[in-house]
């Protein structure tokens, strides 16, 4: 009889133990996998102004399962990060480099999201006397005064979108940029053209320290001027030649199978919503008296305007912000 009781208790224990193991295995099987973060490789001007922090906070409220991580770099490095598979989308401002990213097969579904302008800033004394000039004439005068007197120029020198714009402006002057880099200047014979090899804020700080001119996006300038980080003033105003267009591009899931394409697509659509576009329209007004980024979507309500033509000539490819060969399951993204 005692043997029966031992066998019965052993059997009961085995059943209970089996149920525990089965339950544990089930919990492991049904436990949701950690949601991967959405990694966005982005230009410094969008990040340093604080706009992306605001967008991140709002997006994560609407999409609580998603965490956004930003990698802030110049456009060139931002693109290389995405090519390595270390980002899920990019937000940058250099149409030529963006086209190369898509042509290499790494980028799809490009959308223009916002714009502002580049400006030339410098010391209030304006040693080259370029106040109010157009950008090309201003650069020619800076070079002349840099060689003969005391004017200095600080370049980003980092293959960023701002650096690309600067190089295109120098090209328009007809001067050889590689020669400019080694030209002696002033009585001391030091180089008047200085490369910072840094982000926009650091470049502005260097120009401020040296009493030099530099090209900057207006958003980062207003942010740094408003918080007392620099004393440089706007010397050459914005216009067609200094247009600055920001775009978002998703990483191609056919090339990078590990990319978080679903969340990247959600964030791209989010950037184009009326709420976000209105947020951009007002961002910076209270603090700096001017919006830092102007939303692009409202401009499409007047497709024939002169400004829309500027953007199309500067940032479209054969009349389109994203030619069909660079689209992936785009749905109604392009109307």
N, C-alpha and C positions, 0 to 999 in steps of 0.2 A: 504493500500500500504506500509506504514511504517512497518507494521508487517511482510510483506513478506521480506522486506530488512533485518530486524533483523534476521529472520530465515535463510535467504540466507547467511548472513555474519557468523552466528553461524555455519552453515554447512561447509562453506569454512574453518573456523578456525579449526573445528574438523578434517577435512580432512588433513589439513597441520600438525596439531599436531600428527595425526596418522602416517603420513609419517615420521615425525621426530623420533617418538618412534620406528617405524619399522626400520628406518635406524640405530638408535643407537643399537637396539637389534642385527641387522645384523653384525654391526662392532664388537660387543662383541663376537658374535658367530664365526666369521671368524678370529678374532685376534689370531695369533699363540701363543700357550702356551710357556712359558719360557723354553728354552732348559736347561735341568738339567746339572750341572757340572759333569765332569768325576773325581771321587775321587780315587786316587791311594795311597794305604798304602804301604810304601816303607822303605827299610833299610837305615840307616843313611849314609852308605858309598856312596851309589849312589847319595844321596841328597847333602851331605856336600861338595862333590867335585865339584858341580856346573853342572854336566852333565845333570841332569834332567831339569834344567832351560833352557838349550840350546835346549833340545828335545821338551819341552813345547812350546817354542817360535816358533820353526819351524813347529810343528804339528798344532798349532792354525792358522798359516798362510794358510796351506793347508785345514784345517777344521775350517773355521771361526765361525761356529755355536757352536763349542765346547770349553769350558773352563776347563782346567785341574787344579785340586787342589791336592797337595801332602800332605800326612800325614807321617812325618819322624819319624820312631821308629826303635827299634831293631826288628829282624825278629819275635820273639815270640809275641811281642805286635802288630806288623803289622798284623799277622795272626788273633789274637784275635779281632782286629778292624774289619777285614773283616767278621769274623764269626758273629759278632753282627749286621751285615748289614750296617756298617758305611763306607764301601769302595766298589768300583766296581771291583777292581782287586788289586793284590799285585805284588810287585817286590822285591824279597828276595834272600837269599843265604844260605839256609840250607836244603839240600835234604831230610833229615829225617823228619824235621818239615813240609816240603812241602807235603810229602807223607801223613802225618797225616791229613793235611788240606783237601786233596782230598778224603782220605778214610772216613772222617767225612761227606762227601757229599757237602761240601761248595765250593770246587774248581774244575775247569774243564780247559781243553785245556792248559796244562803246556807247555811252550816252553823255552828252554835254549836260552839266548840272548847274553851273554858275560861271560868272565872269567878274573881272574887275580890270584894272589897268596897272601897268608898270609906270613908274615915274623916276626921274633922276633927282636925287637929293644931294645936298652938299652943305658946306658951312654958310652961315648967313652972309658972310663977307663976299661970297661968290668970286673967288680970285680969278676965275677964267672969264667972268662977265657973260655967262650964258643964260641969265634969267630971261624966261619967256621965249627962248629960241625953240625951234622944232628939234626933235631928238638927233637927227643926222647932223645938222649944223652945230648943235651943242657938242657932240662928240668930236667933231673936227676941231672945234675951238679948244676943247679940253686937251686934245693931243698937242696942238700948237703951243698952248700955254704950259703944258706939262714938260715939253722939251726945252722951251726957252726960259721959263720962269719957275713958278712954284706950285702949279696946279698938280694935284694927285688924283688918281683914279683907283678905286678898289673893286676888284671883280670877285664874284662868288668863286669862280674857278673850280667848280665841283661837278660839272656835267648835269646840273639841275635844270629845271625848266627856265628859271630866271637866267642862268648862265647861257642857255641856248638862245634866249631872246637877245641877250647882250651881244652874243657873237653874230647874230643875224643883223643887228643894228650896225656893228662895226663893219660888217661885210658891205652894207649899203653905203658906207662912207667911201669905199674904194681903197681903204687902207688895209695893209697886211697885218692881221692881228698877231701873228707870230713875231713879226718885226717889232711891233709895239711893245711886246713883253720885255724886250731886252734894250729898248731905247733908254739912254741916260737922260736925266732931266734936271733942269735948274743948274745953279752954280756949283752945287756939290756933286753933280754927276750921278746921283743915285737914280734908280729906276722910278719913273713916275707912275708906271702901271704895276699895281700890286695885286697878287692873287691870294685871296684869303683861304681858299680850299675849305670852306665852312658853310654852315647854314646861314639863312638870311639875318637872323638876329645877331649872330656873331660877326657877320660881315658889316652890318650897320654899326656895331660897336667899334670895329676896327676903323671904319671910315670916320666915325665921330672922333676917335682918338687922334687920328692923323690929319684931321681937317680936310678930308678928301671927298670927292664925288663918288656916287655909286648908283647902280640901277636896282630898284627894289619894287616888289609888288606893294600896292598902296595899303593893303590890309596889314601886313607885318610892320610897315612904316608907322601907320597910325597907332598900332598897339604899342610899339616901342617909344614913340614920341609922347603918347598919352600917359604912359607910366613913368616918364622922366628918365628913361634909359638912354636916350640920345637927345642931342640938341640940333641935329641936322634939320634943314628946312627944305621944303619942296621948291626945286629950281625950275625944272622942266615938267610941264603938265602932261596929262594923258591925252591920247588921241588914237586914231586908227593904227598908227605905227607901233603903239605901245599896248595894244589889246592883249589881255591875259585871260585865257579860257580854261576852265577846269572841267575835266571829264572823269568818269568812272568806267572802268573796264573789268569785266569778270575774267578769271582765269579759266582756260579751256579745259573742261573735264575730260576731253578725249586725250589730252596731252598729260594732264596730271589727274590721275584717277582718284587720288586722295584728297583733292580739293573739296572744301566745304561749299559746294556750288549752291545748294538749296538756300542756305542762310545768306550767301553773297547776293543771290538773285532777289531775295526778300529785301535786303538793305538797298539794293539799286532801285527797286520800285519805290521804296520808302523815300529815297532822296528826291523823287520826282513828284511826290504828293503835294497837294496845295498847302498843307500845314507846314511842311519843311521848306517849301519855296517861300512862303510868307515869313517863316522864321529867319531865313537868310536875308530877306529884304529889310528886316528890322534889326539884324544883329550888328551891334556896335553903335547904333545911333545914340542911345542914352549915354554911353560912356565916352564916345569920341566925336559925336556930332555928325557922324556919317556912317552909312552902312559899309561893312568891310567887304562883303561879297554880294553881288547882285544876282538874283535868280534868273535862270535862263528860260524856263518854261513860259513865263508870261510874255516874253519877247516874241514867241511864236504866234501870238494872237495878231501880230501885225507882220506877216511874213515878207512883205515887200519893202519894209522900212530900210533906211540907209544903214542902220546899225546891224540889222540881221544880215545884210549883204557883207558887211565887214567880217562878221563871224564866219559866214559861209566861205568867203575867200581865204580866211586865215586858218580855220579849224575844220573845214569839211574836206572830204576826199571825193573828187568828181561829183560834187553836188550832194554828198550825203555824209552825215556824221558817222555812219557805220555801214559801209557797203555790204551787200548781201552775203558775200563770201566769208565775212567775218561775223556772221550771226549764228547763234546756236539756240534752237527751240525758243525763239524770241517772242512768239505769240503776238500780242498787240503792242509790244514795246515801241514799235516804229509806226504805229497808226494803221 
